[in-house]
């Protein structure tokens, strides 16, 4: 139970920190950069998945 409490406090703390960072122009830039990296990563995974599905349907 104690570990769950710490986990939830960490998540809430992260959201609060991100909220305050987004108000600052430098923090907003940093969050936009992180978002762009995550989007690039998920796009690459999606493309790889679709390529694999297309390859499997050809066989």
MMTF fields as JSON, N, C-alpha, C and O atoms, coordinates in Angstrom:
{
  "mmtfVersion": "1.0.0",
  "mmtfProducer": "UNKNOWN",
  "numBonds": 235,
  "numAtoms": 236,
  "numGroups": 59,
  "numChains": 1,
  "numModels": 1,
  "chainsPerModel": [1],
  "groupsPerChain": [59],
  "chainIdList": ["A"],
  "bondAtomList": [4, 2, 8, 6, 12, 10, 16, 14, 20, 18, 24, 22, 28, 26, 32, 30, 36, 34, 40, 38, 44, 42, 48, 46, 52, 50, 56, 54, 60, 58, 64, 62, 68, 66, 72, 70, 76, 74, 80, 78, 84, 82, 88, 86, 92, 90, 96, 94, 100, 98, 104, 102, 108, 106, 112, 110, 116, 114, 120, 118, 124, 122, 128, 126, 132, 130, 136, 134, 140, 138, 144, 142, 148, 146, 152, 150, 156, 154, 160, 158, 164, 162, 168, 166, 172, 170, 176, 174, 180, 178, 184, 182, 188, 186, 192, 190, 196, 194, 200, 198, 204, 202, 208, 206, 212, 210, 216, 214, 220, 218, 224, 222, 228, 226, 232, 230],
  "bondOrderList": [1, 1, 1, 1, 1, 1, 1, 1, 1, 1, 1, 1, 1, 1, 1, 1, 1, 1, 1, 1, 1, 1, 1, 1, 1, 1, 1, 1, 1, 1, 1, 1, 1, 1, 1, 1, 1, 1, 1, 1, 1, 1, 1, 1, 1, 1, 1, 1, 1, 1, 1, 1, 1, 1, 1, 1, 1, 1],
  "groupList": [{"groupName": "UNK", "atomNameList": ["N", "CA", "C", "O"], "elementList": ["N", "C", "C", "O"], "formalChargeList": [0, 0, 0, 0], "bondAtomList": [1, 0, 2, 1, 3, 2], "bondOrderList": [1, 1, 2], "singleLetterCode": "X", "chemCompType": "L-PEPTIDE LINKING"}],
  "groupTypeList": [0, 0, 0, 0, 0, 0, 0, 0, 0, 0, 0, 0, 0, 0, 0, 0, 0, 0, 0, 0, 0, 0, 0, 0, 0, 0, 0, 0, 0, 0, 0, 0, 0, 0, 0, 0, 0, 0, 0, 0, 0, 0, 0, 0, 0, 0, 0, 0, 0, 0, 0, 0, 0, 0, 0, 0, 0, 0, 0],
  "groupIdList": [1, 2, 3, 4, 5, 6, 7, 8, 9, 10, 11, 12, 13, 14, 15, 16, 17, 18, 19, 20, 21, 22, 23, 24, 25, 26, 27, 28, 29, 30, 31, 32, 33, 34, 35, 36, 37, 38, 39, 40, 41, 42, 43, 44, 45, 46, 47, 48, 49, 50, 51, 52, 53, 54, 55, 56, 57, 58, 59],
  "secStructList": [7, 2, 2, 2, 2, 2, 2, 2, 2, 2, 2, 2, 2, 2, 2, 2, 2, 2, 2, 2, 2, 2, 2, 1, 2, 2, 2, 2, 2, 2, 2, 2, 2, 2, 2, 2, 2, 2, 2, 2, 2, 2, 2, 2, 2, 2, 2, 2, 2, 2, 2, 2, 2, 2, 2, 2, 2, 2, 7],
  "xCoordList": [0.824, 0.0, 0.87, 0.558, 1.968, 2.863, 3.493, 3.634, 3.871, 4.468, 3.468, 3.835, 2.216, 1.176, 0.989, 0.824, 1.016, 0.883, 2.026, 1.793, 3.258, 4.405, 4.305, 4.647, 3.833, 3.658, 2.652, 2.912, 1.51, 0.482, 0.972, 0.695, 1.687, 2.246, 3.253, 3.33, 4.012, 4.961, 4.257, 4.693, 3.175, 2.413, 1.803, 1.907, 1.171, 0.562, 1.64, 1.436, 2.765, 3.871, 4.379, 4.725, 4.424, 4.855, 3.891, 4.314, 2.601, 1.608, 1.681, 1.558, 1.878, 1.997, 3.238, 3.183, 4.351, 5.587, 5.421, 5.877, 4.778, 4.56, 3.645, 3.832, 2.664, 1.763, 2.528, 2.341, 3.385, 4.159, 5.197, 5.476, 5.771, 6.75, 6.105, 6.724, 4.861, 4.204, 3.885, 3.679, 3.843, 3.577, 4.815, 4.695, 5.996, 7.249, 7.611, 7.506, 8.035, 8.374, 9.455, 9.366, 10.466, 11.517, 10.983, 11.331, 10.139, 9.538, 8.597, 8.53, 7.871, 6.958, 7.745, 7.315, 8.893, 9.771, 10.269, 10.289, 10.665, 11.16, 10.068, 10.315, 8.862, 7.768, 7.398, 7.045, 7.477, 7.202, 8.263, 7.948, 9.511, 10.593, 10.385, 10.561, 10.016, 9.764, 8.583, 8.618, 7.536, 6.36, 6.72, 6.231, 7.566, 7.98, 8.776, 8.602, 9.637, 10.408, 9.504, 9.677, 8.544, 7.617, 6.777, 6.547, 6.322, 5.529, 6.344, 5.827, 7.605, 8.475, 8.67, 8.673, 8.831, 9.018, 7.759, 7.842, 6.602, 5.359, 5.04, 4.482, 5.387, 5.181, 6.048, 5.597, 7.29, 8.183, 7.66, 7.714, 7.158, 6.589, 5.359, 5.175, 4.527, 3.327, 3.689, 3.092, 4.659, 5.095, 5.653, 5.362, 6.454, 7.034, 5.938, 5.993, 4.958, 3.849, 3.076, 2.791, 2.739, 1.984, 2.793, 2.226, 4.092, 4.944, 4.955, 4.927, 4.997, 4.992, 3.649, 3.614, 2.57, 1.236, 1.103, 0.568, 1.585, 1.513, 2.357, 1.964, 3.517, 4.374, 3.725, 3.835, 3.045, 2.387, 1.191, 0.901, 0.503, -0.666, -0.25, -1.026, 0.981, 1.475, 1.807, 1.715, 2.189, 2.616, 1.483, 1.69],
  "yCoordList": [-1.189, 0.0, 1.255, 2.25, 1.179, 2.326, 2.632, 3.795, 1.579, 1.772, 2.384, 3.216, 1.979, 2.535, 4.019, 4.817, 4.379, 5.79, 6.606, 7.678, 6.118, 6.834, 6.939, 7.967, 5.868, 5.867, 6.934, 7.712, 6.977, 7.973, 9.393, 10.309, 9.579, 10.905, 11.326, 12.505, 10.386, 10.684, 11.103, 12.032, 10.424, 10.775, 12.168, 12.998, 12.416, 13.731, 14.814, 15.886, 14.546, 15.513, 15.801, 16.939, 14.779, 14.97, 15.846, 16.704, 15.638, 16.476, 17.923, 18.852, 18.104, 19.467, 20.145, 21.309, 19.43, 19.999, 20.336, 21.388, 19.461, 19.723, 20.93, 21.711, 21.084, 22.229, 23.537, 24.488, 23.578, 24.797, 25.024, 26.166, 23.938, 24.073, 24.626, 25.401, 24.231, 24.681, 26.171, 26.781, 26.761, 28.201, 29.03, 30.177, 28.452, 29.137, 28.895, 27.76, 29.922, 29.716, 28.653, 27.862, 28.633, 27.619, 26.229, 25.266, 26.12, 24.833, 24.362, 23.175, 25.319, 24.994, 24.459, 23.515, 25.066, 24.602, 23.184, 22.338, 22.94, 21.617, 20.564, 19.484, 20.874, 19.919, 19.675, 18.555, 20.707, 20.532, 19.64, 18.823, 19.793, 18.957, 17.487, 16.584, 17.266, 15.903, 15.302, 14.138, 16.102, 15.628, 15.255, 14.253, 16.048, 15.758, 14.45, 13.662, 14.22, 12.971, 11.768, 10.742, 11.893, 10.788, 10.522, 9.367, 11.576, 11.416, 10.742, 9.883, 11.119, 10.484, 9.006, 8.182, 8.674, 7.282, 6.47, 5.379, 6.986, 6.25, 6.141, 5.136, 7.161, 7.084, 5.976, 5.236, 5.873, 4.828, 3.44, 2.519, 3.29, 2.004, 1.665, 0.516, 2.656, 2.432, 2.013, 1.084, 2.683, 2.326, 0.909, 0.15, 0.554, -0.788, -1.841, -2.901, -1.549, -2.488, -2.684, -3.817, -1.593, -1.7, -2.422, -3.172, -2.205, -2.906, -4.399, -5.219, -4.755, -6.166, -6.814, -7.945, -6.123, -6.663, -6.836, -7.841, -5.863, -5.971, -7.141, -7.848, -7.344, -8.456, -9.803, -10.756, -9.876, -11.117, -11.435, -12.604, -10.418, -10.681, -11.084, -11.71, -10.725, -11.116, -12.596, -13.219, -13.155, -14.57, -15.52, -16.733],
  "zCoordList": [0.0, 0.0, 0.0, -0.654, 0.75, 0.843, -0.516, -0.895, -1.247, -2.568, -3.54, -4.369, -3.443, -4.307, -4.031, -4.954, -2.771, -2.398, -2.981, -3.538, -2.864, -3.423, -4.946, -5.531, -5.577, -7.033, -7.444, -8.362, -6.773, -7.091, -6.809, -7.583, -5.72, -5.423, -6.491, -6.839, -7.006, -8.077, -9.353, -10.034, -9.678, -10.881, -10.73, -11.632, -9.595, -9.356, -9.364, -9.935, -8.746, -8.738, -10.143, -10.459, -10.984, -12.364, -13.141, -13.916, -12.941, -13.611, -13.139, -13.937, -11.855, -11.319, -11.88, -12.277, -11.916, -12.46, -13.941, -14.388, -14.701, -16.128, -16.32, -17.253, -15.444, -15.539, -15.35, -16.109, -14.341, -14.103, -15.195, -15.562, -15.718, -16.802, -18.061, -18.791, -18.321, -19.545, -19.51, -20.559, -18.33, -18.218, -18.569, -18.999, -18.387, -18.683, -20.148, -20.614, -20.891, -22.308, -22.527, -23.466, -21.673, -21.821, -21.521, -22.205, -20.503, -20.17, -21.265, -21.584, -21.835, -22.93, -24.126, -24.789, -24.393, -25.476, -25.2, -26.094, -23.97, -23.578, -23.73, -24.266, -23.26, -23.374, -24.839, -25.208, -25.671, -27.101, -27.743, -28.608, -27.323, -27.845, -27.447, -28.266, -26.202, -25.734, -26.485, -26.883, -26.677, -27.409, -28.842, -29.364, -29.478, -30.853, -30.915, -31.845, -29.936, -29.909, -29.713, -30.37, -28.813, -28.568, -29.813, -30.17, -30.471, -31.695, -32.79, -33.504, -32.929, -33.913, -33.623, -34.538, -32.359, -31.954, -32.234, -32.798, -31.85, -32.072, -33.56, -33.999, -34.34, -35.787, -36.398, -37.272, -35.931, -36.43, -36.062, -36.877, -34.843, -34.44, -35.277, -35.679, -35.536, -36.34, -37.751, -38.294, -38.351, -39.701, -39.743, -40.667, -38.741, -38.696, -38.533, -39.156, -37.707, -37.504, -38.805, -39.194, -39.474, -40.719, -41.804, -42.6, -41.838, -42.798, -42.492, -43.409, -41.221, -40.835, -41.174, -41.659, -40.928, -41.247, -42.759, -43.227, -43.516, -44.981, -45.472, -46.4, -44.851, -45.25, -44.92, -45.692, -43.764, -43.377, -44.27, -44.52, -44.747, -45.595, -47.003, -47.726, -47.401, -48.72, -48.774, -49.832, -47.647, -47.612, -47.734, -47.72]
}
